[in-house]
Amino acid sequence: MELTGTPVCDGHGGGRLLVLRKPLSFWGGVDPLSGGIADPRHPQYGEGTSGRILVMERVIGSSSSSAIMLELLRNDVAPAAIVVAEPDAILVLGILVAGELGYRTIPLLRVGAEGVAALNAADGCHATLRNGRLRVGRPGAYGSAYRSRT
């Protein structure tokens, strides 16, 4: 399966897809020390986002999402990439600031609601994201990925 979208933050990444069943707030919803989903009300509470390609319809807004993303990147526990229906400017800001501070950054791809819906059945599959293209398949099938810790 291949999905093309609009790169919001450039880069490439690879890992298993984690398709969120509900929106997530990074502030209070993701542990910046481990990358795990920390909101006990979220259906995927306890799942790790570190090294995964995080797929979600949208982020539940908080102006602190950028700070949490920056901490995830600084602590080297961020997702390998993020795929969203519509990007959240505050979350994008955290990725951009990380780059300015010399930390690694991750790609963020906009695919629209149809794109996110198409990925529901691929939860847990390995994927690579490069040049605005998300390719779902076995590791290494489409060239080397940025990294995958899962």
VMD Tcl script that builds the backbone (N, CA, C; Angstrom):
set m [mol new atoms 450]
animate dup $m
set s [atomselect $m all]
$s set {name element resname resid chain x y z} {
  {N N MET 1 A 0.854 -1.174 0.000}
  {CA C MET 1 A 0.000 0.000 0.000}
  {C C MET 1 A 0.894 1.229 0.000}
  {N N GLU 2 A 0.526 2.216 -0.778}
  {CA C GLU 2 A 1.268 3.474 -0.805}
  {C C GLU 2 A 0.275 4.627 -0.732}
  {N N LEU 3 A 0.633 5.622 0.062}
  {CA C LEU 3 A -0.221 6.783 0.268}
  {C C LEU 3 A 0.631 8.023 0.079}
  {N N THR 4 A 0.163 8.946 -0.740}
  {CA C THR 4 A 0.892 10.190 -0.977}
  {C C THR 4 A 0.153 11.328 -0.288}
  {N N GLY 5 A 0.925 12.200 0.353}
  {CA C GLY 5 A 0.340 13.337 1.040}
  {C C GLY 5 A 1.187 14.578 0.865}
  {N N THR 6 A 0.897 15.573 1.657}
  {CA C THR 6 A 1.630 16.836 1.627}
  {C C THR 6 A 2.578 16.889 2.815}
  {N N PRO 7 A 3.895 16.936 2.553}
  {CA C PRO 7 A 4.831 17.048 3.675}
  {C C PRO 7 A 4.686 18.403 4.372}
  {N N VAL 8 A 4.476 18.379 5.669}
  {CA C VAL 8 A 4.417 19.606 6.463}
  {C C VAL 8 A 5.791 19.852 7.075}
  {N N CYS 9 A 6.421 18.791 7.552}
  {CA C CYS 9 A 7.811 18.806 8.014}
  {C C CYS 9 A 8.540 17.735 7.210}
  {N N ASP 10 A 9.610 18.133 6.541}
  {CA C ASP 10 A 10.357 17.201 5.698}
  {C C ASP 10 A 11.139 16.201 6.525}
  {N N GLY 11 A 11.544 15.150 5.873}
  {CA C GLY 11 A 12.372 14.132 6.491}
  {C C GLY 11 A 11.919 12.756 6.069}
  {N N HIS 12 A 12.508 11.764 6.683}
  {CA C HIS 12 A 12.090 10.391 6.423}
  {C C HIS 12 A 12.158 9.604 7.719}
  {N N GLY 13 A 11.306 8.606 7.799}
  {CA C GLY 13 A 11.265 7.785 8.996}
  {C C GLY 13 A 10.645 6.444 8.693}
  {N N GLY 14 A 10.874 5.514 9.561}
  {CA C GLY 14 A 10.303 4.188 9.389}
  {C C GLY 14 A 10.010 3.549 10.728}
  {N N GLY 15 A 9.018 2.709 10.753}
  {CA C GLY 15 A 8.635 2.006 11.964}
  {C C GLY 15 A 7.260 1.403 11.801}
  {N N ARG 16 A 6.790 0.753 12.851}
  {CA C ARG 16 A 5.439 0.193 12.818}
  {C C ARG 16 A 4.419 1.312 12.976}
  {N N LEU 17 A 3.321 1.202 12.241}
  {CA C LEU 17 A 2.247 2.182 12.342}
  {C C LEU 17 A 1.513 2.017 13.667}
  {N N LEU 18 A 1.216 3.142 14.290}
  {CA C LEU 18 A 0.335 3.175 15.453}
  {C C LEU 18 A -0.817 4.090 15.073}
  {N N VAL 19 A -1.936 3.486 14.674}
  {CA C VAL 19 A -3.102 4.240 14.229}
  {C C VAL 19 A -3.986 4.492 15.441}
  {N N LEU 20 A -4.094 5.761 15.828}
  {CA C LEU 20 A -4.878 6.103 17.019}
  {C C LEU 20 A -6.366 6.045 16.717}
  {N N ARG 21 A -7.112 5.437 17.615}
  {CA C ARG 21 A -8.557 5.307 17.451}
  {C C ARG 21 A -9.306 6.560 17.880}
  {N N LYS 22 A -8.640 7.411 18.666}
  {CA C LYS 22 A -9.234 8.680 19.104}
  {C C LYS 22 A -8.156 9.747 19.058}
  {N N PRO 23 A -8.552 11.027 18.956}
  {CA C PRO 23 A -7.564 12.113 19.002}
  {C C PRO 23 A -6.801 12.092 20.324}
  {N N LEU 24 A -5.641 12.713 20.317}
  {CA C LEU 24 A -4.758 12.689 21.480}
  {C C LEU 24 A -4.241 14.087 21.770}
  {N N SER 25 A -4.203 14.438 23.041}
  {CA C SER 25 A -3.545 15.663 23.479}
  {C C SER 25 A -2.127 15.296 23.880}
  {N N PHE 26 A -1.148 15.980 23.331}
  {CA C PHE 26 A 0.227 15.697 23.726}
  {C C PHE 26 A 0.471 16.174 25.155}
  {N N TRP 27 A -0.157 17.294 25.547}
  {CA C TRP 27 A -0.015 17.793 26.909}
  {C C TRP 27 A -0.846 16.916 27.837}
  {N N GLY 28 A -0.203 16.116 28.646}
  {CA C GLY 28 A -0.894 15.211 29.550}
  {C C GLY 28 A -1.268 13.886 28.918}
  {N N GLY 29 A -1.187 13.802 27.601}
  {CA C GLY 29 A -1.557 12.578 26.906}
  {C C GLY 29 A -0.378 11.720 26.502}
  {N N VAL 30 A 0.817 12.327 26.445}
  {CA C VAL 30 A 2.027 11.597 26.069}
  {C C VAL 30 A 3.105 11.894 27.107}
  {N N ASP 31 A 3.731 10.854 27.614}
  {CA C ASP 31 A 4.807 11.010 28.590}
  {C C ASP 31 A 6.075 11.447 27.859}
  {N N PRO 32 A 6.588 12.660 28.149}
  {CA C PRO 32 A 7.765 13.159 27.431}
  {C C PRO 32 A 9.062 12.435 27.777}
  {N N LEU 33 A 9.045 11.602 28.808}
  {CA C LEU 33 A 10.244 10.841 29.172}
  {C C LEU 33 A 10.295 9.468 28.507}
  {N N SER 34 A 9.120 8.901 28.221}
  {CA C SER 34 A 9.088 7.555 27.634}
  {C C SER 34 A 8.479 7.511 26.238}
  {N N GLY 35 A 7.655 8.509 25.909}
  {CA C GLY 35 A 6.940 8.491 24.637}
  {C C GLY 35 A 5.662 7.680 24.685}
  {N N GLY 36 A 5.309 7.177 25.850}
  {CA C GLY 36 A 4.098 6.367 25.982}
  {C C GLY 36 A 2.841 7.211 26.089}
  {N N ILE 37 A 1.722 6.645 25.670}
  {CA C ILE 37 A 0.435 7.329 25.819}
  {C C ILE 37 A 0.067 7.270 27.292}
  {N N ALA 38 A -0.019 8.442 27.913}
  {CA C ALA 38 A -0.147 8.544 29.363}
  {C C ALA 38 A -1.550 8.908 29.841}
  {N N ASP 39 A -2.465 9.174 28.921}
  {CA C ASP 39 A -3.824 9.544 29.300}
  {C C ASP 39 A -4.633 8.269 29.542}
  {N N PRO 40 A -5.023 7.992 30.801}
  {CA C PRO 40 A -5.747 6.751 31.083}
  {C C PRO 40 A -7.124 6.683 30.427}
  {N N ARG 41 A -7.637 7.807 29.935}
  {CA C ARG 41 A -8.936 7.810 29.255}
  {C C ARG 41 A -8.814 7.453 27.777}
  {N N HIS 42 A -7.582 7.456 27.259}
  {CA C HIS 42 A -7.381 7.144 25.840}
  {C C HIS 42 A -7.443 5.630 25.643}
  {N N PRO 43 A -8.122 5.154 24.592}
  {CA C PRO 43 A -8.246 3.703 24.392}
  {C C PRO 43 A -6.913 2.982 24.167}
  {N N GLN 44 A -5.872 3.717 23.808}
  {CA C GLN 44 A -4.568 3.091 23.596}
  {C C GLN 44 A -3.567 3.471 24.689}
  {N N TYR 45 A -4.123 3.755 25.861}
  {CA C TYR 45 A -3.309 4.075 27.035}
  {C C TYR 45 A -2.240 3.003 27.235}
  {N N GLY 46 A -1.010 3.457 27.466}
  {CA C GLY 46 A 0.092 2.535 27.702}
  {C C GLY 46 A 0.873 2.163 26.455}
  {N N GLU 47 A 0.315 2.381 25.269}
  {CA C GLU 47 A 1.037 2.094 24.019}
  {C C GLU 47 A 2.209 3.049 23.898}
  {N N GLY 48 A 3.296 2.579 23.357}
  {CA C GLY 48 A 4.456 3.425 23.113}
  {C C GLY 48 A 4.386 4.074 21.744}
  {N N THR 49 A 4.734 5.345 21.673}
  {CA C THR 49 A 4.790 6.039 20.384}
  {C C THR 49 A 6.223 6.142 19.877}
  {N N SER 50 A 7.185 5.902 20.730}
  {CA C SER 50 A 8.594 6.056 20.386}
  {C C SER 50 A 8.985 5.116 19.247}
  {N N GLY 51 A 9.558 5.689 18.196}
  {CA C GLY 51 A 10.008 4.903 17.061}
  {C C GLY 51 A 8.904 4.383 16.166}
  {N N ARG 52 A 7.667 4.753 16.434}
  {CA C ARG 52 A 6.515 4.323 15.625}
  {C C ARG 52 A 6.125 5.452 14.683}
  {N N ILE 53 A 5.407 5.125 13.636}
  {CA C ILE 53 A 4.795 6.151 12.797}
  {C C ILE 53 A 3.394 6.349 13.351}
  {N N LEU 54 A 3.184 7.505 13.948}
  {CA C LEU 54 A 1.937 7.825 14.630}
  {C C LEU 54 A 0.937 8.363 13.608}
  {N N VAL 55 A -0.210 7.709 13.500}
  {CA C VAL 55 A -1.255 8.098 12.551}
  {C C VAL 55 A -2.467 8.534 13.353}
  {N N MET 56 A -2.956 9.749 13.077}
  {CA C MET 56 A -4.118 10.229 13.819}
  {C C MET 56 A -4.914 11.225 12.998}
  {N N GLU 57 A -6.195 11.224 13.264}
  {CA C GLU 57 A -7.093 12.164 12.597}
  {C C GLU 57 A -6.692 13.598 12.951}
  {N N ARG 58 A -6.546 13.834 14.249}
  {CA C ARG 58 A -6.189 15.184 14.692}
  {C C ARG 58 A -5.618 15.137 16.103}
  {N N VAL 59 A -4.987 16.243 16.466}
  {CA C VAL 59 A -4.458 16.429 17.815}
  {C C VAL 59 A -5.487 17.222 18.603}
  {N N ILE 60 A -5.707 16.858 19.850}
  {CA C ILE 60 A -6.536 17.686 20.719}
  {C C ILE 60 A -5.650 18.833 21.164}
  {N N GLY 61 A -6.086 20.033 20.892}
  {CA C GLY 61 A -5.228 21.203 21.015}
  {C C GLY 61 A -4.852 21.613 22.416}
  {N N SER 62 A -3.622 21.974 22.530}
  {CA C SER 62 A -3.090 22.636 23.709}
  {C C SER 62 A -1.864 23.384 23.241}
  {N N SER 63 A -1.708 24.587 23.736}
  {CA C SER 63 A -0.537 25.368 23.331}
  {C C SER 63 A 0.749 24.756 23.862}
  {N N SER 64 A 0.636 23.758 24.714}
  {CA C SER 64 A 1.818 23.093 25.261}
  {C C SER 64 A 2.260 21.888 24.436}
  {N N SER 65 A 1.511 21.530 23.397}
  {CA C SER 65 A 1.889 20.389 22.559}
  {C C SER 65 A 3.273 20.560 21.966}
  {N N SER 66 A 3.622 21.798 21.617}
  {CA C SER 66 A 4.953 22.034 21.037}
  {C C SER 66 A 6.045 21.730 22.055}
  {N N ALA 67 A 5.819 22.073 23.317}
  {CA C ALA 67 A 6.814 21.801 24.356}
  {C C ALA 67 A 6.971 20.299 24.579}
  {N N ILE 68 A 5.871 19.563 24.548}
  {CA C ILE 68 A 5.945 18.109 24.725}
  {C C ILE 68 A 6.665 17.478 23.538}
  {N N MET 69 A 6.358 17.930 22.317}
  {CA C MET 69 A 7.053 17.388 21.145}
  {C C MET 69 A 8.545 17.682 21.225}
  {N N LEU 70 A 8.893 18.880 21.631}
  {CA C LEU 70 A 10.303 19.235 21.785}
  {C C LEU 70 A 10.985 18.318 22.806}
  {N N GLU 71 A 10.318 18.045 23.919}
  {CA C GLU 71 A 10.882 17.152 24.938}
  {C C GLU 71 A 11.013 15.721 24.418}
  {N N LEU 72 A 10.030 15.257 23.669}
  {CA C LEU 72 A 10.112 13.918 23.083}
  {C C LEU 72 A 11.329 13.807 22.170}
  {N N LEU 73 A 11.556 14.834 21.366}
  {CA C LEU 73 A 12.705 14.840 20.456}
  {C C LEU 73 A 14.011 14.964 21.230}
  {N N ARG 74 A 14.026 15.832 22.229}
  {CA C ARG 74 A 15.235 16.019 23.036}
  {C C ARG 74 A 15.600 14.735 23.778}
  {N N ASN 75 A 14.599 14.023 24.268}
  {CA C ASN 75 A 14.824 12.788 25.019}
  {C C ASN 75 A 14.974 11.560 24.119}
  {N N ASP 76 A 14.913 11.774 22.813}
  {CA C ASP 76 A 15.068 10.699 21.827}
  {C C ASP 76 A 14.022 9.598 21.996}
  {N N VAL 77 A 12.789 9.993 22.316}
  {CA C VAL 77 A 11.687 9.038 22.461}
  {C C VAL 77 A 10.474 9.442 21.619}
  {N N ALA 78 A 10.699 10.273 20.620}
  {CA C ALA 78 A 9.615 10.753 19.762}
  {C C ALA 78 A 9.181 9.665 18.783}
  {N N PRO 79 A 7.987 9.830 18.222}
  {CA C PRO 79 A 7.618 8.948 17.113}
  {C C PRO 79 A 8.634 9.096 15.978}
  {N N ALA 80 A 8.726 8.092 15.111}
  {CA C ALA 80 A 9.620 8.166 13.952}
  {C C ALA 80 A 9.070 9.139 12.918}
  {N N ALA 81 A 7.750 9.302 12.899}
  {CA C ALA 81 A 7.069 10.208 11.974}
  {C C ALA 81 A 5.631 10.354 12.462}
  {N N ILE 82 A 4.962 11.375 11.945}
  {CA C ILE 82 A 3.548 11.580 12.264}
  {C C ILE 82 A 2.794 11.771 10.957}
  {N N VAL 83 A 1.652 11.093 10.851}
  {CA C VAL 83 A 0.763 11.213 9.698}
  {C C VAL 83 A -0.584 11.674 10.236}
  {N N VAL 84 A -1.096 12.775 9.695}
  {CA C VAL 84 A -2.341 13.352 10.200}
  {C C VAL 84 A -3.286 13.703 9.055}
  {N N ALA 85 A -4.572 13.783 9.393}
  {CA C ALA 85 A -5.540 14.275 8.419}
  {C C ALA 85 A -5.283 15.759 8.179}
  {N N GLU 86 A -5.186 16.504 9.252}
  {CA C GLU 86 A -4.897 17.939 9.187}
  {C C GLU 86 A -3.851 18.277 10.238}
  {N N PRO 87 A -2.818 19.019 9.865}
  {CA C PRO 87 A -1.753 19.326 10.827}
  {C C PRO 87 A -2.184 20.336 11.883}
  {N N ASP 88 A -1.557 20.240 13.032}
  {CA C ASP 88 A -1.757 21.176 14.127}
  {C C ASP 88 A -0.532 22.083 14.183}
  {N N ALA 89 A -0.729 23.386 14.016}
  {CA C ALA 89 A 0.396 24.328 13.940}
  {C C ALA 89 A 1.259 24.300 15.198}
  {N N ILE 90 A 0.651 24.108 16.350}
  {CA C ILE 90 A 1.414 24.104 17.604}
  {C C ILE 90 A 2.330 22.883 17.667}
  {N N LEU 91 A 1.840 21.728 17.248}
  {CA C LEU 91 A 2.665 20.522 17.232}
  {C C LEU 91 A 3.816 20.672 16.234}
  {N N VAL 92 A 3.515 21.220 15.073}
  {CA C VAL 92 A 4.547 21.470 14.053}
  {C C VAL 92 A 5.626 22.388 14.613}
  {N N LEU 93 A 5.223 23.380 15.379}
  {CA C LEU 93 A 6.181 24.313 15.976}
  {C C LEU 93 A 7.215 23.577 16.825}
  {N N GLY 94 A 6.788 22.584 17.581}
  {CA C GLY 94 A 7.724 21.808 18.398}
  {C C GLY 94 A 8.778 21.107 17.563}
  {N N ILE 95 A 8.380 20.582 16.406}
  {CA C ILE 95 A 9.327 19.914 15.504}
  {C C ILE 95 A 10.307 20.926 14.931}
  {N N LEU 96 A 9.792 22.082 14.522}
  {CA C LEU 96 A 10.656 23.115 13.935}
  {C C LEU 96 A 11.649 23.668 14.956}
  {N N VAL 97 A 11.188 23.907 16.174}
  {CA C VAL 97 A 12.077 24.423 17.221}
  {C C VAL 97 A 13.162 23.395 17.543}
  {N N ALA 98 A 12.805 22.119 17.565}
  {CA C ALA 98 A 13.805 21.070 17.813}
  {C C ALA 98 A 14.931 21.154 16.790}
  {N N GLY 99 A 14.581 21.355 15.536}
  {CA C GLY 99 A 15.595 21.491 14.494}
  {C C GLY 99 A 16.475 22.703 14.707}
  {N N GLU 100 A 15.874 23.808 15.116}
  {CA C GLU 100 A 16.644 25.031 15.368}
  {C C GLU 100 A 17.599 24.860 16.542}
  {N N LEU 101 A 17.227 24.013 17.494}
  {CA C LEU 101 A 18.077 23.773 18.664}
  {C C LEU 101 A 19.101 22.664 18.425}
  {N N GLY 102 A 19.084 22.093 17.239}
  {CA C GLY 102 A 20.064 21.071 16.895}
  {C C GLY 102 A 19.660 19.644 17.222}
  {N N TYR 103 A 18.415 19.438 17.634}
  {CA C TYR 103 A 17.927 18.082 17.879}
  {C C TYR 103 A 17.447 17.486 16.567}
  {N N ARG 104 A 17.342 16.170 16.537}
  {CA C ARG 104 A 16.797 15.551 15.331}
  {C C ARG 104 A 15.333 15.946 15.197}
  {N N THR 105 A 14.835 15.920 14.001}
  {CA C THR 105 A 13.433 16.221 13.760}
  {C C THR 105 A 12.776 14.999 13.128}
  {N N ILE 106 A 11.481 15.073 13.006}
  {CA C ILE 106 A 10.731 13.981 12.387}
  {C C ILE 106 A 9.838 14.553 11.296}
  {N N PRO 107 A 9.503 13.737 10.311}
  {CA C PRO 107 A 8.583 14.211 9.284}
  {C C PRO 107 A 7.143 14.192 9.777}
  {N N LEU 108 A 6.367 15.122 9.248}
  {CA C LEU 108 A 4.934 15.160 9.512}
  {C C LEU 108 A 4.255 15.268 8.160}
  {N N LEU 109 A 3.340 14.362 7.876}
  {CA C LEU 109 A 2.681 14.267 6.579}
  {C C LEU 109 A 1.188 14.469 6.730}
  {N N ARG 110 A 0.628 15.340 5.887}
  {CA C ARG 110 A -0.823 15.561 5.848}
  {C C ARG 110 A -1.404 14.673 4.754}
  {N N VAL 111 A -2.395 13.841 5.117}
  {CA C VAL 111 A -2.998 12.923 4.146}
  {C C VAL 111 A -4.515 13.069 4.030}
  {N N GLY 112 A -5.120 13.963 4.792}
  {CA C GLY 112 A -6.567 14.115 4.762}
  {C C GLY 112 A -7.262 12.983 5.506}
  {N N ALA 113 A -8.547 13.161 5.750}
  {CA C ALA 113 A -9.324 12.170 6.510}
  {C C ALA 113 A -9.389 10.830 5.786}
  {N N GLU 114 A -9.463 10.867 4.447}
  {CA C GLU 114 A -9.531 9.626 3.676}
  {C C GLU 114 A -8.241 8.821 3.827}
  {N N GLY 115 A -7.111 9.527 3.849}
  {CA C GLY 115 A -5.824 8.859 4.005}
  {C C GLY 115 A -5.690 8.180 5.356}
  {N N VAL 116 A -6.106 8.882 6.404}
  {CA C VAL 116 A -6.050 8.291 7.749}
  {C C VAL 116 A -6.976 7.078 7.816}
  {N N ALA 117 A -8.174 7.195 7.255}
  {CA C ALA 117 A -9.121 6.074 7.265}
  {C C ALA 117 A -8.551 4.865 6.523}
  {N N ALA 118 A -7.830 5.114 5.439}
  {CA C ALA 118 A -7.237 4.021 4.660}
  {C C ALA 118 A -6.173 3.270 5.455}
  {N N LEU 119 A -5.571 3.932 6.438}
  {CA C LEU 119 A -4.504 3.309 7.229}
  {C C LEU 119 A -5.015 2.517 8.434}
  {N N ASN 120 A -6.305 2.610 8.734}
  {CA C ASN 120 A -6.849 1.904 9.903}
  {C C ASN 120 A -6.529 0.415 9.887}
  {N N ALA 121 A -6.655 -0.212 8.747}
  {CA C ALA 121 A -6.415 -1.653 8.650}
  {C C ALA 121 A -4.933 -2.001 8.704}
  {N N ALA 122 A -4.059 -1.002 8.586}
  {CA C ALA 122 A -2.613 -1.250 8.568}
  {C C ALA 122 A -1.960 -1.053 9.933}
  {N N ASP 123 A -2.751 -0.841 10.973}
  {CA C ASP 123 A -2.192 -0.633 12.311}
  {C C ASP 123 A -1.243 -1.776 12.666}
  {N N GLY 124 A -0.036 -1.423 13.085}
  {CA C GLY 124 A 0.955 -2.423 13.466}
  {C C GLY 124 A 1.871 -2.855 12.338}
  {N N CYS 125 A 1.526 -2.528 11.099}
  {CA C CYS 125 A 2.377 -2.884 9.961}
  {C C CYS 125 A 3.578 -1.951 9.894}
  {N N HIS 126 A 4.663 -2.418 9.331}
  {CA C HIS 126 A 5.845 -1.581 9.148}
  {C C HIS 126 A 5.606 -0.654 7.960}
  {N N ALA 127 A 6.114 0.573 8.061}
  {CA C ALA 127 A 5.978 1.538 6.972}
  {C C ALA 127 A 7.203 2.433 6.932}
  {N N THR 128 A 7.422 3.038 5.785}
  {CA C THR 128 A 8.463 4.051 5.641}
  {C C THR 128 A 7.824 5.296 5.056}
  {N N LEU 129 A 8.319 6.440 5.484}
  {CA C LEU 129 A 7.836 7.728 5.001}
  {C C LEU 129 A 9.025 8.485 4.438}
  {N N ARG 130 A 8.913 8.862 3.171}
  {CA C ARG 130 A 9.985 9.602 2.506}
  {C C ARG 130 A 9.375 10.392 1.343}
  {N N ASN 131 A 9.780 11.655 1.241}
  {CA C ASN 131 A 9.360 12.507 0.121}
  {C C ASN 131 A 7.844 12.555 -0.069}
  {N N GLY 132 A 7.115 12.633 1.028}
  {CA C GLY 132 A 5.663 12.757 0.945}
  {C C GLY 132 A 4.938 11.470 0.616}
  {N N ARG 133 A 5.657 10.342 0.641}
  {CA C ARG 133 A 5.071 9.045 0.324}
  {C C ARG 133 A 5.199 8.097 1.502}
  {N N LEU 134 A 4.078 7.576 1.942}
  {CA C LEU 134 A 4.068 6.569 2.997}
  {C C LEU 134 A 3.865 5.213 2.331}
  {N N ARG 135 A 4.827 4.325 2.537}
  {CA C ARG 135 A 4.751 2.983 1.953}
  {C C ARG 135 A 4.641 1.973 3.084}
  {N N VAL 136 A 3.589 1.191 3.019}
  {CA C VAL 136 A 3.328 0.198 4.053}
  {C C VAL 136 A 3.752 -1.166 3.519}
  {N N GLY 137 A 4.579 -1.853 4.281}
  {CA C GLY 137 A 5.064 -3.172 3.878}
  {C C GLY 137 A 6.123 -3.644 4.839}
  {N N ARG 138 A 6.834 -4.684 4.470}
  {CA C ARG 138 A 7.853 -5.239 5.361}
  {C C ARG 138 A 9.053 -4.302 5.461}
  {N N PRO 139 A 9.807 -4.340 6.569}
  {CA C PRO 139 A 10.988 -3.489 6.732}
  {C C PRO 139 A 11.981 -3.717 5.597}
  {N N GLY 140 A 12.523 -2.625 5.083}
  {CA C GLY 140 A 13.536 -2.705 4.039}
  {C C GLY 140 A 12.976 -2.894 2.646}
  {N N ALA 141 A 11.665 -3.038 2.509}
  {CA C ALA 141 A 11.076 -3.286 1.196}
  {C C ALA 141 A 11.224 -2.093 0.263}
  {N N TYR 142 A 11.372 -0.914 0.812}
  {CA C TYR 142 A 11.433 0.291 -0.006}
  {C C TYR 142 A 12.691 1.087 0.270}
  {N N GLY 143 A 13.756 0.452 0.647}
  {CA C GLY 143 A 14.986 1.174 0.967}
  {C C GLY 143 A 15.101 1.375 2.461}
  {N N SER 144 A 16.214 1.924 2.873}
  {CA C SER 144 A 16.459 2.073 4.304}
  {C C SER 144 A 15.592 3.166 4.897}
  {N N ALA 145 A 15.153 2.944 6.104}
  {CA C ALA 145 A 14.352 3.924 6.832}
  {C C ALA 145 A 15.264 4.725 7.742}
  {N N TYR 146 A 14.759 5.866 8.204}
  {CA C TYR 146 A 15.541 6.711 9.106}
  {C C TYR 146 A 15.977 5.911 10.312}
  {N N ARG 147 A 15.012 5.264 10.940}
  {CA C ARG 147 A 15.303 4.351 12.035}
  {C C ARG 147 A 14.003 3.743 12.509}
  {N N SER 148 A 14.118 2.625 13.079}
  {CA C SER 148 A 12.969 1.952 13.656}
  {C C SER 148 A 13.425 1.247 14.918}
  {N N ARG 149 A 12.830 1.613 16.047}
  {CA C ARG 149 A 13.213 1.004 17.319}
  {C C ARG 149 A 12.221 -0.049 17.758}
  {N N THR 150 A 11.282 -0.406 16.900}
  {CA C THR 150 A 10.278 -1.378 17.321}
  {C C THR 150 A 10.372 -2.653 16.534}
}
mol reanalyze $m
mol bondsrecalc $m
mol representation Tube
mol addrep $m
